[in-house]
Amino acid sequence: MTAITVDGMSCGHCEQTVKEALQAVSGVTSVTVNRETRQASVEGEAAVTALVEAVEDAGYTAHA
């Protein structure tokens, strides 16, 4: 599992947007996003840099 901190989520739609962005990354098998803790948990073989880039491309700030 890879944990990523995501800044900028303020609602359920934000969570869904981040989740969909992460699910689109090749190698991702499962994603859980929680705006309250600012965390995204990702299962699979995707590179951390690809995950962070996907979240940032969706309009949020992210770091591992």
All heavy atoms as TSV, in Angstrom:
chain	resi	resn	atom	element	x	y	z
A	1	MET	N	N	0.835	-1.181	0.000
A	1	MET	CA	C	0.000	0.000	0.000
A	1	MET	C	C	0.881	1.246	0.000
A	1	MET	O	O	1.906	1.300	0.644
A	1	MET	CB	C	-0.904	0.019	1.232
A	1	MET	CG	C	-1.779	1.245	1.247
A	1	MET	SD	S	-2.609	1.544	2.801
A	1	MET	CE	C	-1.251	2.051	3.812
A	2	THR	N	N	0.421	2.241	-0.734
A	2	THR	CA	C	1.092	3.534	-0.779
A	2	THR	C	C	0.144	4.578	-0.219
A	2	THR	O	O	-1.021	4.629	-0.610
A	2	THR	CB	C	1.466	3.907	-2.228
A	2	THR	OG1	O	2.298	2.889	-2.771
A	2	THR	CG2	C	2.185	5.241	-2.270
A	3	ALA	N	N	0.622	5.397	0.697
A	3	ALA	CA	C	-0.191	6.484	1.257
A	3	ALA	C	C	0.284	7.801	0.672
A	3	ALA	O	O	1.486	8.070	0.616
A	3	ALA	CB	C	-0.075	6.504	2.773
A	4	ILE	N	N	-0.668	8.598	0.244
A	4	ILE	CA	C	-0.366	9.906	-0.329
A	4	ILE	C	C	-1.178	10.944	0.428
A	4	ILE	O	O	-2.370	10.747	0.684
A	4	ILE	CB	C	-0.733	9.950	-1.818
A	4	ILE	CG1	C	0.122	8.954	-2.588
A	4	ILE	CG2	C	-0.563	11.346	-2.386
A	4	ILE	CD1	C	-0.261	8.835	-4.032
A	5	THR	N	N	-0.545	12.052	0.768
A	5	THR	CA	C	-1.253	13.168	1.390
A	5	THR	C	C	-1.755	14.075	0.282
A	5	THR	O	O	-1.001	14.450	-0.618
A	5	THR	CB	C	-0.316	13.949	2.332
A	5	THR	OG1	O	0.158	13.064	3.341
A	5	THR	CG2	C	-1.043	15.111	2.987
A	6	VAL	N	N	-3.047	14.406	0.354
A	6	VAL	CA	C	-3.677	15.237	-0.675
A	6	VAL	C	C	-4.249	16.487	-0.011
A	6	VAL	O	O	-5.075	16.399	0.899
A	6	VAL	CB	C	-4.804	14.473	-1.390
A	6	VAL	CG1	C	-5.428	15.341	-2.470
A	6	VAL	CG2	C	-4.294	13.164	-1.986
A	7	ASP	N	N	-3.809	17.646	-0.455
A	7	ASP	CA	C	-4.323	18.913	0.055
A	7	ASP	C	C	-5.300	19.501	-0.949
A	7	ASP	O	O	-5.123	19.370	-2.155
A	7	ASP	CB	C	-3.177	19.901	0.294
A	7	ASP	CG	C	-2.259	19.445	1.407
A	7	ASP	OD1	O	-2.751	18.932	2.415
A	7	ASP	OD2	O	-1.030	19.609	1.249
A	8	GLY	N	N	-6.331	20.166	-0.426
A	8	GLY	CA	C	-7.264	20.870	-1.283
A	8	GLY	C	C	-8.622	20.214	-1.419
A	8	GLY	O	O	-9.509	20.769	-2.067
A	9	MET	N	N	-8.814	19.038	-0.832
A	9	MET	CA	C	-10.131	18.389	-0.905
A	9	MET	C	C	-11.051	19.003	0.146
A	9	MET	O	O	-10.681	19.105	1.306
A	9	MET	CB	C	-10.009	16.889	-0.644
A	9	MET	CG	C	-9.245	16.114	-1.675
A	9	MET	SD	S	-9.281	14.332	-1.381
A	9	MET	CE	C	-8.346	14.186	0.141
A	10	SER	N	N	-12.261	19.388	-0.278
A	10	SER	CA	C	-13.183	20.020	0.666
A	10	SER	C	C	-14.572	19.378	0.690
A	10	SER	O	O	-15.404	19.779	1.491
A	10	SER	CB	C	-13.312	21.507	0.337
A	10	SER	OG	O	-13.821	21.664	-0.970
A	11	CYS	N	N	-14.813	18.398	-0.188
A	11	CYS	CA	C	-16.152	17.809	-0.255
A	11	CYS	C	C	-16.077	16.399	-0.832
A	11	CYS	O	O	-15.024	15.945	-1.256
A	11	CYS	CB	C	-17.072	18.676	-1.113
A	11	CYS	SG	S	-16.566	18.763	-2.846
A	12	GLY	N	N	-17.210	15.742	-0.854
A	12	GLY	CA	C	-17.283	14.394	-1.401
A	12	GLY	C	C	-16.923	14.345	-2.875
A	12	GLY	O	O	-16.332	13.369	-3.345
A	13	HIS	N	N	-17.301	15.391	-3.613
A	13	HIS	CA	C	-16.945	15.435	-5.033
A	13	HIS	C	C	-15.426	15.467	-5.201
A	13	HIS	O	O	-14.880	14.826	-6.110
A	13	HIS	CB	C	-17.583	16.657	-5.695
A	13	HIS	CG	C	-17.232	16.797	-7.140
A	13	HIS	ND1	N	-17.703	15.944	-8.112
A	13	HIS	CD2	C	-16.438	17.682	-7.773
A	13	HIS	CE1	C	-17.202	16.303	-9.281
A	13	HIS	NE2	N	-16.438	17.366	-9.102
A	14	CYS	N	N	-14.738	16.201	-4.337
A	14	CYS	CA	C	-13.274	16.255	-4.373
A	14	CYS	C	C	-12.691	14.860	-4.157
A	14	CYS	O	O	-11.778	14.439	-4.868
A	14	CYS	CB	C	-12.737	17.197	-3.300
A	14	CYS	SG	S	-13.162	18.929	-3.531
A	15	GLU	N	N	-13.213	14.156	-3.154
A	15	GLU	CA	C	-12.752	12.785	-2.883
A	15	GLU	C	C	-12.929	11.909	-4.119
A	15	GLU	O	O	-12.020	11.155	-4.487
A	15	GLU	CB	C	-13.533	12.158	-1.723
A	15	GLU	CG	C	-13.145	12.660	-0.372
A	15	GLU	CD	C	-13.966	12.022	0.734
A	15	GLU	OE1	O	-15.105	11.571	0.497
A	15	GLU	OE2	O	-13.446	11.968	1.860
A	16	GLN	N	N	-14.095	12.011	-4.747
A	16	GLN	CA	C	-14.375	11.191	-5.928
A	16	GLN	C	C	-13.446	11.536	-7.082
A	16	GLN	O	O	-12.961	10.652	-7.791
A	16	GLN	CB	C	-15.840	11.348	-6.348
A	16	GLN	CG	C	-16.272	10.390	-7.435
A	16	GLN	CD	C	-16.201	8.932	-7.010
A	16	GLN	OE1	O	-16.380	8.607	-5.837
A	16	GLN	NE2	N	-15.918	8.064	-7.951
A	17	THR	N	N	-13.168	12.809	-7.269
A	17	THR	CA	C	-12.268	13.251	-8.338
A	17	THR	C	C	-10.871	12.675	-8.129
A	17	THR	O	O	-10.248	12.158	-9.066
A	17	THR	CB	C	-12.207	14.790	-8.401
A	17	THR	OG1	O	-13.520	15.283	-8.669
A	17	THR	CG2	C	-11.242	15.277	-9.468
A	18	VAL	N	N	-10.369	12.747	-6.898
A	18	VAL	CA	C	-9.046	12.205	-6.586
A	18	VAL	C	C	-9.040	10.692	-6.779
A	18	VAL	O	O	-8.109	10.117	-7.355
A	18	VAL	CB	C	-8.614	12.594	-5.154
A	18	VAL	CG1	C	-7.356	11.850	-4.738
A	18	VAL	CG2	C	-8.390	14.103	-5.070
A	19	LYS	N	N	-10.084	10.035	-6.301
A	19	LYS	CA	C	-10.171	8.570	-6.436
A	19	LYS	C	C	-10.140	8.163	-7.904
A	19	LYS	O	O	-9.396	7.250	-8.285
A	19	LYS	CB	C	-11.448	8.062	-5.767
A	19	LYS	CG	C	-11.589	6.561	-5.796
A	19	LYS	CD	C	-12.803	6.112	-5.005
A	19	LYS	CE	C	-12.878	4.593	-4.973
A	19	LYS	NZ	N	-13.987	4.111	-4.140
A	20	GLU	N	N	-10.926	8.827	-8.728
A	20	GLU	CA	C	-10.963	8.500	-10.154
A	20	GLU	C	C	-9.624	8.767	-10.827
A	20	GLU	O	O	-9.192	7.992	-11.689
A	20	GLU	CB	C	-12.079	9.276	-10.847
A	20	GLU	CG	C	-13.459	8.780	-10.446
A	20	GLU	CD	C	-14.587	9.642	-10.961
A	20	GLU	OE1	O	-14.326	10.637	-11.695
A	20	GLU	OE2	O	-15.746	9.333	-10.639
A	21	ALA	N	N	-8.958	9.846	-10.443
A	21	ALA	CA	C	-7.647	10.156	-11.016
A	21	ALA	C	C	-6.635	9.067	-10.677
A	21	ALA	O	O	-5.854	8.636	-11.530
A	21	ALA	CB	C	-7.154	11.510	-10.512
A	22	LEU	N	N	-6.671	8.596	-9.432
A	22	LEU	CA	C	-5.737	7.550	-9.007
A	22	LEU	C	C	-6.073	6.207	-9.649
A	22	LEU	O	O	-5.180	5.452	-10.041
A	22	LEU	CB	C	-5.729	7.429	-7.481
A	22	LEU	CG	C	-5.087	8.613	-6.763
A	22	LEU	CD1	C	-5.370	8.544	-5.275
A	22	LEU	CD2	C	-3.583	8.660	-7.022
A	23	GLN	N	N	-7.354	5.887	-9.771
A	23	GLN	CA	C	-7.757	4.627	-10.387
A	23	GLN	C	C	-7.348	4.543	-11.851
A	23	GLN	O	O	-7.175	3.447	-12.384
A	23	GLN	CB	C	-9.269	4.422	-10.249
A	23	GLN	CG	C	-9.693	4.088	-8.840
A	23	GLN	CD	C	-11.207	4.038	-8.668
A	23	GLN	OE1	O	-11.925	4.800	-9.313
A	23	GLN	NE2	N	-11.661	3.167	-7.794
A	24	ALA	N	N	-7.193	5.699	-12.497
A	24	ALA	CA	C	-6.808	5.726	-13.912
A	24	ALA	C	C	-5.322	5.446	-14.131
A	24	ALA	O	O	-4.905	5.192	-15.257
A	24	ALA	CB	C	-7.169	7.077	-14.512
A	25	VAL	N	N	-4.530	5.445	-13.057
A	25	VAL	CA	C	-3.093	5.191	-13.182
A	25	VAL	C	C	-2.866	3.696	-13.393
A	25	VAL	O	O	-3.421	2.856	-12.672
A	25	VAL	CB	C	-2.333	5.676	-11.929
A	25	VAL	CG1	C	-0.858	5.321	-12.017
A	25	VAL	CG2	C	-2.520	7.189	-11.755
A	26	SER	N	N	-2.055	3.376	-14.367
A	26	SER	CA	C	-1.749	1.981	-14.673
A	26	SER	C	C	-1.116	1.291	-13.464
A	26	SER	O	O	-0.215	1.840	-12.825
A	26	SER	CB	C	-0.778	1.930	-15.856
A	26	SER	OG	O	-0.460	0.601	-16.167
A	27	GLY	N	N	-1.622	0.111	-13.132
A	27	GLY	CA	C	-1.082	-0.675	-12.025
A	27	GLY	C	C	-1.852	-0.530	-10.733
A	27	GLY	O	O	-1.616	-1.272	-9.781
A	28	VAL	N	N	-2.786	0.412	-10.657
A	28	VAL	CA	C	-3.574	0.618	-9.440
A	28	VAL	C	C	-4.704	-0.405	-9.401
A	28	VAL	O	O	-5.430	-0.586	-10.383
A	28	VAL	CB	C	-4.148	2.052	-9.380
A	28	VAL	CG1	C	-5.139	2.195	-8.240
A	28	VAL	CG2	C	-3.021	3.051	-9.242
A	29	THR	N	N	-4.845	-1.087	-8.250
A	29	THR	CA	C	-5.909	-2.082	-8.103
A	29	THR	C	C	-7.009	-1.634	-7.154
A	29	THR	O	O	-8.142	-2.097	-7.249
A	29	THR	CB	C	-5.335	-3.424	-7.609
A	29	THR	OG1	O	-4.658	-3.217	-6.382
A	29	THR	CG2	C	-4.370	-4.009	-8.635
A	30	SER	N	N	-6.692	-0.739	-6.213
A	30	SER	CA	C	-7.678	-0.286	-5.238
A	30	SER	C	C	-7.279	1.079	-4.694
A	30	SER	O	O	-6.096	1.348	-4.489
A	30	SER	CB	C	-7.763	-1.298	-4.092
A	30	SER	OG	O	-8.617	-0.846	-3.072
A	31	VAL	N	N	-8.293	1.941	-4.452
A	31	VAL	CA	C	-8.037	3.286	-3.933
A	31	VAL	C	C	-9.061	3.617	-2.853
A	31	VAL	O	O	-10.247	3.363	-3.024
A	31	VAL	CB	C	-8.146	4.355	-5.048
A	31	VAL	CG1	C	-7.962	5.754	-4.478
A	31	VAL	CG2	C	-7.146	4.097	-6.155
A	32	THR	N	N	-8.585	4.195	-1.755
A	32	THR	CA	C	-9.448	4.737	-0.718
A	32	THR	C	C	-9.001	6.170	-0.467
A	32	THR	O	O	-7.808	6.422	-0.293
A	32	THR	CB	C	-9.331	3.928	0.593
A	32	THR	OG1	O	-9.628	2.567	0.316
A	32	THR	CG2	C	-10.283	4.452	1.645
A	33	VAL	N	N	-9.959	7.105	-0.455
A	33	VAL	CA	C	-9.639	8.519	-0.242
A	33	VAL	C	C	-10.460	9.042	0.931
A	33	VAL	O	O	-11.653	8.779	1.027
A	33	VAL	CB	C	-9.936	9.352	-1.514
A	33	VAL	CG1	C	-9.610	10.822	-1.282
A	33	VAL	CG2	C	-9.154	8.817	-2.707
A	34	ASN	N	N	-9.798	9.794	1.823
A	34	ASN	CA	C	-10.477	10.383	2.978
A	34	ASN	C	C	-10.078	11.849	3.089
A	34	ASN	O	O	-8.935	12.166	3.414
A	34	ASN	CB	C	-10.093	9.630	4.249
A	34	ASN	CG	C	-10.845	10.119	5.467
A	34	ASN	OD1	O	-11.119	11.303	5.626
A	34	ASN	ND2	N	-11.174	9.193	6.340
A	35	ARG	N	N	-11.038	12.741	2.821
A	35	ARG	CA	C	-10.710	14.178	2.860
A	35	ARG	C	C	-10.450	14.671	4.266
A	35	ARG	O	O	-9.721	15.634	4.464
A	35	ARG	CB	C	-11.795	14.997	2.185
A	35	ARG	CG	C	-13.071	15.152	2.973
A	35	ARG	CD	C	-14.077	16.047	2.267
A	35	ARG	NE	N	-15.321	16.134	2.971
A	35	ARG	CZ	C	-16.340	15.316	2.812
A	35	ARG	NH1	N	-16.250	14.314	1.963
A	35	ARG	NH2	N	-17.450	15.486	3.504
A	36	GLU	N	N	-11.050	14.036	5.277
A	36	GLU	CA	C	-10.861	14.452	6.674
A	36	GLU	C	C	-9.409	14.264	7.116
A	36	GLU	O	O	-8.855	15.101	7.827
A	36	GLU	CB	C	-11.802	13.675	7.594
A	36	GLU	CG	C	-13.275	13.900	7.321
A	36	GLU	CD	C	-13.720	15.329	7.545
A	36	GLU	OE1	O	-13.213	15.984	8.470
A	36	GLU	OE2	O	-14.571	15.799	6.765
A	37	THR	N	N	-8.804	13.153	6.710
A	37	THR	CA	C	-7.410	12.883	7.076
A	37	THR	C	C	-6.429	13.346	6.003
A	37	THR	O	O	-5.219	13.247	6.178
A	37	THR	CB	C	-7.193	11.376	7.325
A	37	THR	OG1	O	-7.465	10.656	6.113
A	37	THR	CG2	C	-8.070	10.876	8.454
A	38	ARG	N	N	-6.977	13.811	4.862
A	38	ARG	CA	C	-6.175	14.251	3.715
A	38	ARG	C	C	-5.316	13.121	3.153
A	38	ARG	O	O	-4.251	13.359	2.601
A	38	ARG	CB	C	-5.301	15.455	4.093
A	38	ARG	CG	C	-6.079	16.647	4.547
A	38	ARG	CD	C	-5.201	17.825	5.026
A	38	ARG	NE	N	-3.856	17.843	4.531
A	38	ARG	CZ	C	-2.771	17.891	5.325
A	38	ARG	NH1	N	-2.884	17.938	6.624
A	38	ARG	NH2	N	-1.567	17.922	4.793
A	39	GLN	N	N	-5.795	11.876	3.260
A	39	GLN	CA	C	-5.009	10.728	2.822
A	39	GLN	C	C	-5.688	9.966	1.690
A	39	GLN	O	O	-6.908	9.810	1.679
A	39	GLN	CB	C	-4.789	9.755	3.986
A	39	GLN	CG	C	-3.923	10.295	5.101
A	39	GLN	CD	C	-2.499	10.509	4.661
A	39	GLN	OE1	O	-1.851	9.605	4.149
A	39	GLN	NE2	N	-1.996	11.717	4.861
A	40	ALA	N	N	-4.870	9.478	0.786
A	40	ALA	CA	C	-5.300	8.527	-0.237
A	40	ALA	C	C	-4.444	7.284	-0.057
A	40	ALA	O	O	-3.215	7.373	0.033
A	40	ALA	CB	C	-5.109	9.106	-1.625
A	41	SER	N	N	-5.081	6.139	0.040
A	41	SER	CA	C	-4.379	4.866	0.158
A	41	SER	C	C	-4.547	4.121	-1.154
A	41	SER	O	O	-5.679	3.932	-1.622
A	41	SER	CB	C	-4.943	4.035	1.309
A	41	SER	OG	O	-4.798	4.723	2.522
A	42	VAL	N	N	-3.435	3.694	-1.726
A	42	VAL	CA	C	-3.462	3.073	-3.046
A	42	VAL	C	C	-2.809	1.698	-2.985
A	42	VAL	O	O	-1.688	1.553	-2.488
A	42	VAL	CB	C	-2.718	3.950	-4.078
A	42	VAL	CG1	C	-2.782	3.334	-5.454
A	42	VAL	CG2	C	-3.287	5.367	-4.087
A	43	GLU	N	N	-3.525	0.703	-3.505
A	43	GLU	CA	C	-2.989	-0.652	-3.626
A	43	GLU	C	C	-2.613	-0.881	-5.082
A	43	GLU	O	O	-3.306	-0.403	-5.991
A	43	GLU	CB	C	-4.043	-1.684	-3.216
A	43	GLU	CG	C	-4.498	-1.587	-1.779
A	43	GLU	CD	C	-3.508	-2.155	-0.787
A	43	GLU	OE1	O	-2.600	-2.906	-1.196
A	43	GLU	OE2	O	-3.629	-1.825	0.398
A	44	GLY	N	N	-1.538	-1.606	-5.306
A	44	GLY	CA	C	-1.132	-1.953	-6.658
A	44	GLY	C	C	0.343	-1.692	-6.892
A	44	GLY	O	O	1.110	-1.483	-5.958
A	45	GLU	N	N	0.696	-1.714	-8.151
A	45	GLU	CA	C	2.102	-1.627	-8.545
A	45	GLU	C	C	2.483	-0.286	-9.178
A	45	GLU	O	O	3.515	-0.186	-9.814
A	45	GLU	CB	C	2.413	-2.757	-9.536
A	45	GLU	CG	C	2.187	-4.151	-8.985
A	45	GLU	CD	C	3.098	-4.464	-7.810
A	45	GLU	OE1	O	4.281	-4.078	-7.856
A	45	GLU	OE2	O	2.623	-5.100	-6.860
A	46	ALA	N	N	1.665	0.728	-9.023
A	46	ALA	CA	C	1.948	2.028	-9.650
A	46	ALA	C	C	3.085	2.747	-8.934
A	46	ALA	O	O	3.235	2.649	-7.721
A	46	ALA	CB	C	0.695	2.892	-9.632
A	47	ALA	N	N	3.847	3.499	-9.713
A	47	ALA	CA	C	4.931	4.299	-9.152
A	47	ALA	C	C	4.361	5.490	-8.395
A	47	ALA	O	O	3.372	6.089	-8.812
A	47	ALA	CB	C	5.849	4.796	-10.264
A	48	VAL	N	N	4.987	5.828	-7.272
A	48	VAL	CA	C	4.529	6.949	-6.448
A	48	VAL	C	C	4.514	8.236	-7.266
A	48	VAL	O	O	3.579	9.034	-7.161
A	48	VAL	CB	C	5.416	7.102	-5.195
A	48	VAL	CG1	C	5.052	8.355	-4.422
A	48	VAL	CG2	C	5.293	5.870	-4.312
A	49	THR	N	N	5.502	8.440	-8.099
A	49	THR	CA	C	5.554	9.664	-8.894
A	49	THR	C	C	4.347	9.760	-9.831
A	49	THR	O	O	3.799	10.842	-10.031
A	49	THR	CB	C	6.855	9.756	-9.703
A	49	THR	OG1	O	7.009	8.565	-10.482
A	49	THR	CG2	C	8.057	9.930	-8.802
A	50	ALA	N	N	3.908	8.635	-10.378
A	50	ALA	CA	C	2.738	8.629	-11.260
A	50	ALA	C	C	1.470	8.954	-10.478
A	50	ALA	O	O	0.580	9.650	-10.976
A	50	ALA	CB	C	2.601	7.276	-11.953
A	51	LEU	N	N	1.391	8.472	-9.241
A	51	LEU	CA	C	0.225	8.737	-8.399
A	51	LEU	C	C	0.142	10.219	-8.041
A	51	LEU	O	O	-0.916	10.842	-8.152
A	51	LEU	CB	C	0.285	7.879	-7.135
A	51	LEU	CG	C	0.262	6.367	-7.351
A	51	LEU	CD1	C	0.508	5.647	-6.036
A	51	LEU	CD2	C	-1.036	5.921	-7.991
A	52	VAL	N	N	1.261	10.778	-7.620
A	52	VAL	CA	C	1.303	12.201	-7.265
A	52	VAL	C	C	0.965	13.049	-8.483
A	52	VAL	O	O	0.178	13.995	-8.404
A	52	VAL	CB	C	2.680	12.581	-6.679
A	52	VAL	CG1	C	2.827	14.089	-6.554
A	52	VAL	CG2	C	2.875	11.905	-5.323
A	53	GLU	N	N	1.508	12.706	-9.625
A	53	GLU	CA	C	1.239	13.457	-10.852
A	53	GLU	C	C	-0.244	13.401	-11.214
A	53	GLU	O	O	-0.829	14.415	-11.618
A	53	GLU	CB	C	2.078	12.888	-11.994
A	53	GLU	CG	C	1.935	13.653	-13.284
A	53	GLU	CD	C	2.839	13.117	-14.379
A	53	GLU	OE1	O	4.003	12.800	-14.085
A	53	GLU	OE2	O	2.365	13.028	-15.526
A	54	ALA	N	N	-0.878	12.249	-11.055
A	54	ALA	CA	C	-2.304	12.112	-11.374
A	54	ALA	C	C	-3.157	13.005	-10.488
A	54	ALA	O	O	-4.096	13.663	-10.962
A	54	ALA	CB	C	-2.731	10.653	-11.228
A	55	VAL	N	N	-2.833	13.051	-9.200
A	55	VAL	CA	C	-3.582	13.902	-8.266
A	55	VAL	C	C	-3.374	15.373	-8.612
A	55	VAL	O	O	-4.323	16.159	-8.626
A	55	VAL	CB	C	-3.176	13.614	-6.803
A	55	VAL	CG1	C	-3.799	14.612	-5.856
A	55	VAL	CG2	C	-3.570	12.196	-6.418
A	56	GLU	N	N	-2.151	15.750	-8.918
A	56	GLU	CA	C	-1.865	17.140	-9.259
A	56	GLU	C	C	-2.517	17.535	-10.576
A	56	GLU	O	O	-3.012	18.654	-10.708
A	56	GLU	CB	C	-0.362	17.382	-9.259
A	56	GLU	CG	C	0.182	17.303	-7.830
A	56	GLU	CD	C	1.664	17.572	-7.715
A	56	GLU	OE1	O	2.390	17.551	-8.724
A	56	GLU	OE2	O	2.105	17.801	-6.567
A	57	ASP	N	N	-2.567	16.616	-11.532
A	57	ASP	CA	C	-3.244	16.892	-12.806
A	57	ASP	C	C	-4.746	17.096	-12.595
A	57	ASP	O	O	-5.399	17.787	-13.361
A	57	ASP	CB	C	-3.014	15.763	-13.803
A	57	ASP	CG	C	-1.614	15.763	-14.391
A	57	ASP	OD1	O	-0.876	16.761	-14.203
A	57	ASP	OD2	O	-1.246	14.761	-15.044
A	58	ALA	N	N	-5.283	16.496	-11.525
A	58	ALA	CA	C	-6.711	16.647	-11.193
A	58	ALA	C	C	-6.977	17.956	-10.457
A	58	ALA	O	O	-8.132	18.279	-10.159
A	58	ALA	CB	C	-7.177	15.467	-10.367
A	59	GLY	N	N	-5.915	18.712	-10.113
A	59	GLY	CA	C	-6.101	20.022	-9.512
A	59	GLY	C	C	-5.831	20.108	-8.014
A	59	GLY	O	O	-6.178	21.102	-7.391
A	60	TYR	N	N	-5.205	19.086	-7.458
A	60	TYR	CA	C	-4.928	19.075	-6.018
A	60	TYR	C	C	-3.418	18.990	-5.792
A	60	TYR	O	O	-2.659	18.666	-6.688
A	60	TYR	CB	C	-5.625	17.877	-5.358
A	60	TYR	CG	C	-7.115	17.921	-5.561
A	60	TYR	CD1	C	-7.692	17.337	-6.688
A	60	TYR	CD2	C	-7.939	18.616	-4.697
A	60	TYR	CE1	C	-9.058	17.407	-6.921
A	60	TYR	CE2	C	-9.308	18.696	-4.916
A	60	TYR	CZ	C	-9.853	18.090	-6.021
A	60	TYR	OH	O	-11.201	18.187	-6.246
A	61	THR	N	N	-2.993	19.284	-4.578
A	61	THR	CA	C	-1.587	19.176	-4.219
A	61	THR	C	C	-1.381	17.841	-3.515
A	61	THR	O	O	-2.183	17.469	-2.663
A	61	THR	CB	C	-1.190	20.328	-3.269
A	61	THR	OG1	O	-1.494	21.570	-3.905
A	61	THR	CG2	C	0.278	20.262	-2.931
A	62	ALA	N	N	-0.326	17.131	-3.886
A	62	ALA	CA	C	-0.097	15.806	-3.298
A	62	ALA	C	C	1.379	15.562	-3.044
A	62	ALA	O	O	2.245	16.114	-3.737
A	62	ALA	CB	C	-0.626	14.734	-4.233
A	63	HIS	N	N	1.648	14.737	-2.041
A	63	HIS	CA	C	3.012	14.264	-1.787
A	63	HIS	C	C	2.954	12.963	-1.012
A	63	HIS	O	O	1.985	12.693	-0.296
A	63	HIS	CB	C	3.855	15.312	-1.076
A	63	HIS	CG	C	3.271	15.790	0.212
A	63	HIS	ND1	N	3.524	15.198	1.414
A	63	HIS	CD2	C	2.425	16.823	0.480
A	63	HIS	CE1	C	2.859	15.847	2.362
A	63	HIS	NE2	N	2.180	16.828	1.815
A	64	ALA	N	N	3.968	12.152	-1.215
A	64	ALA	CA	C	4.021	10.843	-0.555
A	64	ALA	C	C	4.712	10.960	0.786
A	64	ALA	O	O	5.380	11.896	1.065
A	64	ALA	CB	C	4.759	9.846	-1.433
